Amino acid sequence: MEKVKTHAEKLESIIESEQFLNEIQDMDILLERLLSEVRRITNADAGSIYINEKNILSIKCAQNDTLQKMLEEGQKVPFSFFSFPVNEKSISGYTVLTDTLLNIPDVYDIDEEKPYRFNSQPDSITGYRSKSMLTVPLITRNKDVLGVLQIINRLDASGNIIPFDEDDELYMLHFAGAAAQALERAKLTRAMVMRMITMAGLRDPKETGAHVNRVSSYAVEIYDRWAFNHAVPYEDRHKFRDNLKIAAMLHDVGKVGISDSILKLPRIFTPEEYNMIKAHTVIGAMFFSSIESGLDEMSLQVALHHHDRWDGGGYPGEVDIQKINIDNIPSLINQHPLSGEDIPLCARIVSLADVYDALCSKRVYKDAWDDDSVLKEIAAQSGKQFDPEVVKAFFEIQPIIRSIKLAWPEN
């Protein structure tokens, strides 16, 4: 990670960061970029972001350059998702309760009169040594504490760990204010998306929040590795993955247009019923047919094409979105098959993510497959159902895939 050194550079970076924070739409993507930027500005080696919901703090993002450097290029450090109650015994909890910044020179040498202590368990597991720490609450204009931004181990020019100074505190407080506003907006976007998914879930019980969070998280991580393999420029990756995270969550929103009598059948569909199910791809695309943004365009592509196959045997194929109406949908499906790279990349990625999650999950007509069987099936479908390059990226990030699976259990 490129470090910012001078006072002027830090101020310039803060201004630039505030601009792009307001351009990011998805909350998880925003958190990742926020943490990366604040670490870059303060020369912090590591950091985490916790979100506060109903007095429970949940870790949503974690980064660590020292651990990252131990991995092969292109790999990421998996981290454990966990939650804990807000109270004064933890550093983050104390920050939330008091709405104050904490600057701790050494987390293993906290004054015994302080009510909070450092949780050393992550250090014990990873072998990392946390020392200096700066923790600041993310407070909205309405004085709600959305979460906590925490950075760890400020480094000097020689790579030695040093305490965070008063300038770092000022940068963090200013940056946290702008970040809280951007996060508040992103939460509203996420809430709107989840309402649409809940609506689809009324039709199809499989469309749960856990399912769409897993599929969208798998999709972004698969894309990140694919983009690394194909040397996609850094800024292009950010724009694509921001749209992909939301579009992937909405992949099956078209199921709101399919009858309950079909979707809730406790068995495998007949060929006639399956043909009716296929319409959900075109119905989903109708939600985004008035394209006003890159997100609209990608959401349309994902909804429409996530069941198209690399070998051309999927559905609905090429569809003229301008000619769609509710009465002619059946006649549009499978008229012009799509295959290979004619299928949009975003849809090829979501296709694999969705099938992987479906195979791993229990359904009324089947038990969940074991991991080995699922991976064998994905490998067997490379070049058939799935893009071989997308499959390659998927297999290269299995530790991350497993961590996402654990983070979003079905129950």
Secondary structure per residue as TSV (DSSP state, phi and psi in degrees):
chain	resnum	aa	ss	phi	psi
A	1	M	-	360.0	127.7
A	2	E	-	-67.3	129.1
A	3	K	-	-93.7	149.0
A	4	V	-	-99.3	128.9
A	5	K	-	-106.1	-54.4
A	6	T	S	-87.0	161.8
A	7	H	H	-59.6	-43.3
A	8	A	H	-64.6	-40.2
A	9	E	H	-63.4	-38.8
A	10	K	H	-65.0	-44.2
A	11	L	H	-62.6	-42.3
A	12	E	H	-63.7	-40.3
A	13	S	H	-66.2	-38.1
A	14	I	H	-62.3	-44.2
A	15	I	H	-62.6	-45.9
A	16	E	H	-63.6	-40.3
A	17	S	H	-65.2	-39.9
A	18	E	H	-62.0	-33.4
A	19	Q	H	-67.9	-47.9
A	20	F	H	-76.7	-24.0
A	21	L	H	-60.3	-34.9
A	22	N	T	-77.7	-7.3
A	23	E	T	-94.3	-18.0
A	24	I	-	-80.2	134.0
A	25	Q	-	-99.3	-38.3
A	26	D	-	-87.2	139.2
A	27	M	H	-65.3	-44.6
A	28	D	H	-65.8	-40.4
A	29	I	H	-65.4	-38.6
A	30	L	H	-61.5	-44.0
A	31	L	H	-62.4	-43.0
A	32	E	H	-60.5	-47.4
A	33	R	H	-68.4	-38.3
A	34	L	H	-59.2	-47.9
A	35	L	H	-65.6	-40.6
A	36	S	H	-60.6	-43.7
A	37	E	H	-68.9	-43.9
A	38	V	H	-68.9	-31.3
A	39	R	H	-68.4	-40.0
A	40	R	H	-63.7	-42.2
A	41	I	H	-67.8	-35.3
A	42	T	H	-101.3	3.5
A	43	N	T	58.9	39.7
A	44	A	E	-89.2	135.5
A	45	D	E	-75.1	-29.6
A	46	A	E	-148.4	173.3
A	47	G	E	177.7	167.8
A	48	S	E	-146.1	158.7
A	49	I	E	-127.9	131.7
A	50	Y	E	-115.3	139.2
A	51	I	E	-105.7	135.6
A	52	N	E	-98.2	115.9
A	53	E	E	-134.6	115.6
A	54	K	T	54.9	44.7
A	55	N	T	62.0	28.5
A	56	I	E	-122.5	126.5
A	57	L	E	-95.6	127.1
A	58	S	E	-122.8	131.3
A	59	I	E	-72.8	129.4
A	60	K	E	-116.5	-17.1
A	61	C	E	-158.1	137.8
A	62	A	E	-146.2	141.1
A	63	Q	E	-139.2	147.9
A	64	N	E	-155.6	107.7
A	65	D	H	-66.3	-38.1
A	66	T	H	-62.4	-46.3
A	67	L	H	-69.3	-34.4
A	68	Q	H	-61.9	-38.8
A	69	K	T	-68.0	-16.9
A	70	M	T	-79.0	-13.2
A	71	L	S	-95.1	163.5
A	72	E	-	-66.5	152.6
A	73	E	T	-58.7	134.5
A	74	G	T	95.5	-15.4
A	75	Q	-	-86.3	161.9
A	76	K	-	-124.9	155.7
A	77	V	-	-81.6	116.5
A	78	P	-	-69.7	146.8
A	79	F	-	-134.0	154.2
A	80	S	-	-83.3	131.7
A	81	F	-	-85.2	128.2
A	82	F	-	-149.0	163.5
A	83	S	E	-134.0	156.7
A	84	F	E	-156.1	153.7
A	85	P	E	-70.0	150.3
A	86	V	-	-75.7	115.1
A	87	N	-	-153.7	171.9
A	88	E	T	-78.8	-0.9
A	89	K	T	-78.5	-23.2
A	90	S	B	-103.3	155.4
A	91	I	H	-62.8	-46.5
A	92	S	H	-67.2	-40.6
A	93	G	H	-62.7	-41.3
A	94	Y	H	-63.5	-39.4
A	95	T	H	-61.3	-41.7
A	96	V	H	-65.8	-46.4
A	97	L	H	-66.3	-34.0
A	98	T	H	-101.9	-7.6
A	99	D	T	55.7	34.7
A	100	T	-	-124.4	155.7
A	101	L	-	-81.2	141.0
A	102	L	E	-118.9	126.2
A	103	N	E	-117.4	107.1
A	104	I	E	-113.9	117.2
A	105	P	S	-64.6	-37.4
A	106	D	-	-146.2	111.9
A	107	V	T	-68.5	-16.4
A	108	Y	T	-90.8	2.4
A	109	D	S	-135.5	55.3
A	110	I	-	-85.9	136.3
A	111	D	-	-50.3	130.2
A	112	E	T	-63.0	-18.5
A	113	E	T	-76.5	-16.1
A	114	K	S	-74.4	142.6
A	115	P	S	-76.7	-19.0
A	116	Y	-	-98.4	155.0
A	117	R	B	-135.9	157.2
A	118	F	-	-83.0	134.6
A	119	N	-	-84.5	106.2
A	120	S	-	-87.1	-0.5
A	121	Q	H	-57.8	-46.4
A	122	P	H	-58.3	-38.6
A	123	D	H	-62.7	-41.2
A	124	S	H	-63.5	-37.4
A	125	I	H	-73.2	-41.8
A	126	T	H	-93.7	-19.0
A	127	G	-	83.6	4.9
A	128	Y	-	-77.5	156.0
A	129	R	-	-121.9	100.5
A	130	S	-	-75.0	144.5
A	131	K	-	-138.8	-87.4
A	132	S	-	-75.6	142.9
A	133	M	E	-146.6	138.4
A	134	L	E	-126.5	122.2
A	135	T	E	-126.1	129.4
A	136	V	E	-135.9	140.0
A	137	P	E	-77.0	150.0
A	138	L	E	-99.6	101.3
A	139	I	E	-110.7	129.9
A	140	T	-	-79.1	174.1
A	141	R	T	-64.1	-25.3
A	142	N	T	-88.1	10.2
A	143	K	-	70.4	20.2
A	144	D	-	-84.7	137.7
A	145	V	E	-93.1	105.8
A	146	L	E	-74.9	-28.1
A	147	G	E	173.7	-159.1
A	148	V	E	-137.2	133.9
A	149	L	E	-106.1	123.2
A	150	Q	E	-130.7	125.9
A	151	I	E	-119.4	149.8
A	152	I	E	-133.3	139.0
A	153	N	E	60.7	78.8
A	154	R	E	-68.1	137.9
A	155	L	E	-112.8	140.9
A	156	D	-	-87.0	-174.0
A	157	A	T	-63.0	-22.7
A	158	S	T	-95.9	1.1
A	159	G	S	87.9	10.2
A	160	N	-	-84.3	146.3
A	161	I	E	-77.8	128.2
A	162	I	E	-132.5	161.9
A	163	P	-	-69.0	154.8
A	164	F	-	-73.7	143.1
A	165	D	-	-105.7	-174.8
A	166	E	H	-65.5	-34.5
A	167	D	H	-61.5	-41.6
A	168	D	H	-61.5	-38.7
A	169	E	H	-61.7	-43.4
A	170	L	H	-65.7	-43.7
A	171	Y	H	-59.7	-45.5
A	172	M	H	-64.0	-44.7
A	173	L	H	-63.3	-43.7
A	174	H	H	-65.5	-46.9
A	175	F	H	-64.6	-39.2
A	176	A	H	-63.7	-34.7
A	177	G	H	-63.6	-46.2
A	178	A	H	-67.4	-37.6
A	179	A	H	-65.7	-38.7
A	180	A	H	-62.6	-39.8
A	181	Q	H	-64.9	-43.5
A	182	A	H	-65.9	-38.5
A	183	L	H	-67.6	-38.5
A	184	E	H	-61.9	-41.6
A	185	R	H	-66.0	-41.9
A	186	A	H	-65.3	-34.5
A	187	K	H	-65.6	-36.3
A	188	L	H	-65.7	-40.1
A	189	T	H	-62.8	-45.1
A	190	R	H	-61.3	-41.2
A	191	A	H	-61.8	-39.9
A	192	M	H	-65.1	-42.7
A	193	V	H	-62.3	-43.0
A	194	M	H	-67.5	-29.7
A	195	R	H	-64.9	-40.9
A	196	M	H	-64.6	-38.6
A	197	I	H	-69.2	-39.1
A	198	T	H	-61.1	-38.9
A	199	M	H	-62.3	-43.8
A	200	A	H	-65.4	-34.2
A	201	G	H	-66.7	-23.8
A	202	L	H	-65.7	-27.5
A	203	R	H	-86.2	-48.6
A	204	D	-	-119.7	111.6
A	205	P	T	-60.3	-18.4
A	206	K	T	-74.2	-18.0
A	207	E	-	-83.4	72.1
A	208	T	-	-96.1	163.8
A	209	G	H	-60.7	-38.8
A	210	A	H	-63.1	-43.0
A	211	H	H	-60.9	-50.2
A	212	V	H	-71.0	-30.6
A	213	N	H	-69.3	-38.2
A	214	R	H	-65.6	-50.6
A	215	V	H	-59.6	-44.9
A	216	S	H	-67.7	-36.9
A	217	S	H	-69.9	-42.3
A	218	Y	H	-56.9	-46.0
A	219	A	H	-60.1	-44.9
A	220	V	H	-64.4	-42.6
A	221	E	H	-68.7	-38.8
A	222	I	H	-61.7	-43.6
A	223	Y	H	-62.1	-43.7
A	224	D	H	-55.9	-43.5
A	225	R	H	-71.0	-40.9
A	226	W	H	-58.7	-44.1
A	227	A	H	-64.6	-38.5
A	228	F	H	-62.5	-45.9
A	229	N	H	-62.0	-28.5
A	230	H	T	-106.0	13.2
A	231	A	T	53.1	43.3
A	232	V	-	-71.6	132.9
A	233	P	-	-56.2	147.3
A	234	Y	H	-53.1	-51.3
A	235	E	H	-67.3	-35.1
A	236	D	H	-63.5	-36.1
A	237	R	H	-61.5	-44.2
A	238	H	H	-62.2	-42.7
A	239	K	H	-65.7	-42.8
A	240	F	H	-66.3	-47.7
A	241	R	H	-69.3	-29.1
A	242	D	H	-64.5	-46.7
A	243	N	H	-67.1	-39.7
A	244	L	H	-62.8	-38.9
A	245	K	H	-59.5	-44.1
A	246	I	H	-76.7	-43.3
A	247	A	H	-60.3	-38.9
A	248	A	H	-65.7	-34.9
A	249	M	H	-64.8	-28.0
A	250	L	T	-99.0	16.3
A	251	H	T	-61.4	-32.5
A	252	D	T	-111.8	21.0
A	253	V	G	-62.5	-21.9
A	254	G	G	-66.0	-10.8
A	255	K	G	-67.5	-12.0
A	256	V	G	-63.3	-20.3
A	257	G	G	-94.7	5.2
A	258	I	S	-104.8	138.5
A	259	S	-	-62.5	142.9
A	260	D	H	-56.5	-35.9
A	261	S	H	-63.1	-18.8
A	262	I	H	-96.4	-54.4
A	263	L	H	-64.8	-30.7
A	264	K	T	-96.8	13.5
A	265	L	-	-65.6	129.8
A	266	P	S	-83.8	45.9
A	267	R	S	-162.7	174.7
A	268	I	-	-70.3	142.6
A	269	F	-	-70.8	148.0
A	270	T	-	-74.4	165.1
A	271	P	H	-56.1	-38.0
A	272	E	H	-67.7	-42.9
A	273	E	H	-66.2	-38.7
A	274	Y	H	-63.5	-37.9
A	275	N	H	-62.7	-35.0
A	276	M	H	-69.6	-37.6
A	277	I	H	-62.0	-35.9
A	278	K	T	-56.4	-25.4
A	279	A	H	-64.8	-18.1
A	280	H	H	-63.3	-25.7
A	281	T	H	-67.9	-43.2
A	282	V	H	-74.2	-38.8
A	283	I	H	-62.3	-42.2
A	284	G	H	-60.1	-40.9
A	285	A	H	-63.2	-30.9
A	286	M	H	-61.7	-28.8
A	287	F	T	-63.5	-25.9
A	288	F	T	-118.4	16.5
A	289	S	-	-68.2	-24.7
A	290	S	S	-89.1	82.4
A	291	I	-	-73.2	118.6
A	292	E	-	-122.2	-2.5
A	293	S	S	-157.5	168.9
A	294	G	H	-62.9	-32.7
A	295	L	H	-65.8	-42.2
A	296	D	H	-58.5	-44.7
A	297	E	H	-63.9	-45.4
A	298	M	H	-70.1	-37.3
A	299	S	H	-62.0	-39.3
A	300	L	H	-63.0	-47.0
A	301	Q	H	-62.2	-42.3
A	302	V	H	-68.3	-48.6
A	303	A	H	-59.0	-41.4
A	304	L	H	-76.4	-37.5
A	305	H	H	-116.4	8.1
A	306	H	T	-72.3	-5.1
A	307	H	T	-109.4	3.7
A	308	D	-	-74.3	145.3
A	309	R	-	-107.2	150.6
A	310	W	T	-56.7	-36.0
A	311	D	T	-87.2	4.1
A	312	G	S	88.7	3.5
A	313	G	-	-93.8	10.8
A	314	G	S	-95.6	-158.9
A	315	Y	S	-145.8	159.0
A	316	P	S	-90.8	-1.1
A	317	G	-	80.7	-161.8
A	318	E	S	-74.1	127.9
A	319	V	-	-131.5	132.3
A	320	D	-	-80.7	103.7
A	321	I	G	-63.1	-25.4
A	322	Q	G	-73.6	-16.8
A	323	K	G	-98.9	3.5
A	324	I	-	-77.1	133.1
A	325	N	-	-141.7	164.8
A	326	I	T	-61.4	-22.3
A	327	D	T	-87.7	-26.4
A	328	N	T	-102.5	7.9
A	329	I	H	-56.2	-49.1
A	330	P	H	-56.7	-33.7
A	331	S	H	-74.6	-15.7
A	332	L	H	-87.9	-21.2
A	333	I	T	-78.6	131.3
A	334	N	T	66.2	20.0
A	335	Q	S	-76.8	-34.0
A	336	H	S	-136.2	88.9
A	337	P	-	-57.5	146.6
A	338	L	-	-111.0	147.3
A	339	S	-	-149.4	164.6
A	340	G	G	54.5	-140.7
A	341	E	G	-76.1	-1.5
A	342	D	G	-70.9	-21.7
A	343	I	S	-78.4	129.0
A	344	P	-	-55.2	142.4
A	345	L	H	-54.2	-43.7
A	346	C	H	-58.6	-40.0
A	347	A	H	-71.5	-36.3
A	348	R	H	-64.1	-36.2
A	349	I	H	-71.8	-47.7
A	350	V	H	-63.9	-33.7
A	351	S	H	-56.0	-49.2
A	352	L	H	-66.7	-45.0
A	353	A	H	-59.6	-40.8
A	354	D	H	-69.0	-44.9
A	355	V	H	-65.8	-42.0
A	356	Y	H	-56.9	-46.6
A	357	D	H	-66.9	-37.8
A	358	A	H	-64.2	-42.3
A	359	L	H	-67.0	-33.2
A	360	C	H	-78.3	-11.4
A	361	S	S	-107.0	148.4
A	362	K	-	-76.7	139.1
A	363	R	B	-127.7	165.2
A	364	V	T	-62.5	-23.3
A	365	Y	T	-105.1	2.6
A	366	K	B	-161.1	156.5
A	367	D	-	-86.0	162.3
A	368	A	-	-66.0	139.4
A	369	W	-	-77.2	152.4
A	370	D	-	-75.0	160.3
A	371	D	H	-58.2	-43.6
A	372	D	H	-61.5	-42.3
A	373	S	H	-65.6	-39.5
A	374	V	H	-63.1	-47.8
A	375	L	H	-65.9	-36.5
A	376	K	H	-63.6	-40.0
A	377	E	H	-67.3	-41.9
A	378	I	H	-60.9	-45.2
A	379	A	H	-62.8	-40.0
A	380	A	H	-66.4	-26.6
A	381	Q	T	-91.6	2.4
A	382	S	B	-65.5	126.2
A	383	G	T	84.3	-5.1
A	384	K	T	-112.5	-81.9
A	385	Q	T	-78.0	-34.0
A	386	F	B	-118.4	151.5
A	387	D	-	-61.6	122.6
A	388	P	H	-56.9	-35.3
A	389	E	H	-70.9	-32.5
A	390	V	H	-70.6	-40.2
A	391	V	H	-62.6	-42.8
A	392	K	H	-57.5	-47.8
A	393	A	H	-61.8	-41.1
A	394	F	H	-58.3	-46.5
A	395	F	H	-71.8	-22.2
A	396	E	H	-79.4	-9.1
A	397	I	T	-124.1	33.7
A	398	Q	H	-59.4	-37.2
A	399	P	H	-59.2	-39.0
A	400	I	H	-68.7	-42.0
A	401	I	H	-58.1	-44.6
A	402	R	H	-65.2	-37.0
A	403	S	H	-68.1	-36.1
A	404	I	H	-66.5	-42.5
A	405	K	H	-59.2	-40.5
A	406	L	H	-71.9	-30.5
A	407	A	H	-71.9	-27.5
A	408	W	S	-124.5	66.7
A	409	P	-	-65.0	152.3
A	410	E	-	-63.1	-35.0
A	411	N	-	-107.1	360.0
